[in-house]
Amino acid sequence: MSVILETIGLKKSFGGNKVIDGVDFALNAGELVAIVGPNGAGKTSFLNLISGQFKPNGGTIRLGGTDISRLQPNAGARKRLFRSFQNGGAFGKLTARENVALAGMIRGMGRAEAEREAAKALERVGLSPVAEWTAEHLSGGQRKLIDFARLLLARPSVALLDEPTAGVNPAIMDVMRGIIASMRDDGCGFAVISHDLPWVFGLCHRVVVMAAGRVLAAGSPDEVSANHAVREAYLA
């Protein structure tokens, strides 16, 4: 497998507080890496650095071999990245269809193409019956599925997902699992933050455990589950 995303010595501080402290990370095409760890470990800050919400104080981020460390979130090179947020990214006053189509237009699609692709994506995630409902009237799980419809429409090289299953019922988890599996088959790499260890361990190739802004351990789900330092810091 080829590396499509890597960070080398990545660092971020706010004042004197080191939130990311020299993180080395690599993600291969078609791979899913779970990023786990206790609250405050730096997991979301790490994704914020990769997606451009934060600028690093040190280190390098490469996407497909291109240094994107200091590019803006909307820079062309970053369009191969997709990012979801823990609380979802849907605009409450827009319909499900409008939310997904808007994501397409932001990525350069014309309105007609974005509308067509949005309809396909909403059907794929099972939201066609509520496509004209505003997001504020959808359940939390349905709003998370809007993110997955956007993901399908974006067709990224790398997807960064932050707690996709938080507050989601098992049926929606199954939809998410199927979409991730299909996109991995097409070469998309996934970095997924999750506290739902059974769900994410059932999908991932590797696990990266973070603590205090650093990588505490990395390996297969079985390897990190058996790691004494990990068990002391998090899993026990």
N, C-alpha and C positions, 0 to 999 in steps of 0.2 A: 504494500500500500504506500502511496505517496503522501508526504506531509503537505497539508493545505493551510494549516494555521500553526504558528509557533510564537512563543514569547521567550525572550532571553533576558534573564536578569531584571525582570520588570519590577519597578518600584513606584510607589505613590505615598506621599505624606501630606497630611493636612496640619500645618504648624509643625509641632514636634511629634505628632502621632503618625507612626508608620502603619498604614493600613494594608499595603502590599510591599513585601520586603524580599525582593530578589527571586521572583517566581519564574522558573523555567517550565514550559508546557509545550506539548506538541499534540496535534490532532491530525489524523490521517483521513483521506477521502473515504467515505462510507463507514466511518467509525463513530461510535457513541462513547464519549467519556463522561462519566458521572463525576460531578464536583460536589463533595459533601464536607461536612464539618459543623462544629457548633455555631450558634449565633455569634456574630462578631468576628468570625474567622477571616473575613475578607472576600467571601465568594462573590457577592454581588458587585463589590468594588472592582474585582478582577474582570468581570464581564463588562462593567462600565468603561474600563480602560480599553478593552479590545474593541468595543463598539464606538468609542470616541466621545462618550459622555464626560469622561475624565481624560486629562492629558498626563502621561507619566512623567515622573521626576527623573527617571532613569530606565535604561533597558530598551529593548526593541520588540516591536510586534510586526510579524510578517504574515501576509495573506497571499498565498500562491506565489511566494518568493518576493513580493513587493513590500517594502517597508511602509506601513501605514501608521506608524507610531504617533505622528502629530498631525494627521489629516483630520479634517472636520467630519462629523458623523454623516453628512450628506455628500461627501466627496465621492467621485466616480468609483475609485478603487474599493470603497467600502460598500458599494451596492451589491457586492457578492456576499455580504453578511446580512443575516436576519437576526433581530433581537426581540425577544418577548420579555415583558416585565411581570413581576410577581402579582401585581394587582390588575394585570391586563392593560391593553392599550386602546380599548374601544372608546370612541367619543359618545357620551351618553345621549346626546340629542340627535345623532345620526342613526339611520337605520343600519341593520346588519349589512345590507347590500351596499349602502353608501360608504360604510367604514372600510369594507374590503376593496371596493372600486377606487376609493381615495388612495389606498396603499399602492395600487397599480399605477395611478396617475403620477404619484410622487416618484415612482421608479421610471417614469418616462413614457408610459403607455398613453395613447389617445383615449378620449372618453369612451368611445364605442368599444374599443378593444378591452379596456378596463372593466366595463360593464359585462361583457361576454365572459371574461375570465373570472370575474367575481361570481357570476351565476354558477359556473362550473365548480368553483371552489366551495361555495356554500352548499351545493348539492352533495359534494364529496364528504363534507363534515356533518351532513344531516340537518342543516339550518335553512334549507329552502322554504319550509312552511312558515318560518318566522323572518324571512328576508326583509320584509317591510316593517318589522317592529323596530322601534328605537332601542338602542343598546341598554338604556336605563330600565327598560321593562323586561329584559332578559335575565335569566338566572346567572349566577357567577360562573357555572360550568359552561353555559352557552356563550358567555362573553369570552371565556378562554378559547372556545372553538372558533370565535371570530379571529383570534390570533393565529390559529392553525389554518384557517382559510387564507389569511394573508400570507402565511408561510408557503402554502401551495402556490399561490399566485406569484410570489417572489422568485421561486426556483433558485435559492441561493446555493453557494458552494459550502457555506458554513451557517449553521443555525445555533444561536445562543439562547437557551430557554431557562428562565428563572422560575422555579417552583410551578411547573405547568399543571400539576395535579392537585395543588392545594385547594381544598374545598370542592373537589370534583367527584362525582359519583362514578362507580365502576364502569357503567356503560360508556360514559364519555372517556374514561381512561382507555378503554378498548379502542375507541375511535382514534385517539391520539397515538396509541401503540401501532395501529395499522398504518397510519400516515408516516410515522417515523420510519417504520420498516421499509415502506415503499420508497421513500426518499433516500434512505441509505443505500438501497439497491441501485439508485441512480447516481450515487457518488457523493451525496451531501453528507458532510460531517456534522455531528451534533456534540455540543458541550452543554450538559444539563445539570443545573443545580436542583437538588431535591432532598427533602427530608423523608420522603416516602421510599425508604431503602428497598423494601421488597419489589416495588414497581420498577425503580430505576436499575437495580441490580439484575433484574430479569431481562433488561434490554442492553446493558452496556458491555463493551469489550474490556474497558479499564475503569478504575476508580482513582481519582485524585482526592486525597483528604487534606483539607487546609485547616490550619490553626494559627492564630495570631499573625495573619498575613503571609504565612509561609506554607510550603508544601510539607506536610508532616509525613506522608507516605503515599505511595502509588503502586498499583498492581491490579491483579484480578480481584473480583469481589471476594473470593475465598481468601486470597492473600491478605487483603487489608482487614478483613473481618478477624483474621487470626493474629494480626499485628498487635503486640502488647501495648505499644505506645498509643495506637489508635483506640484500642479498647479503653485505656485509661482516660484519653482526652474526650472521647465522643461516644463510641458504640456501647460501652458498658452501662 
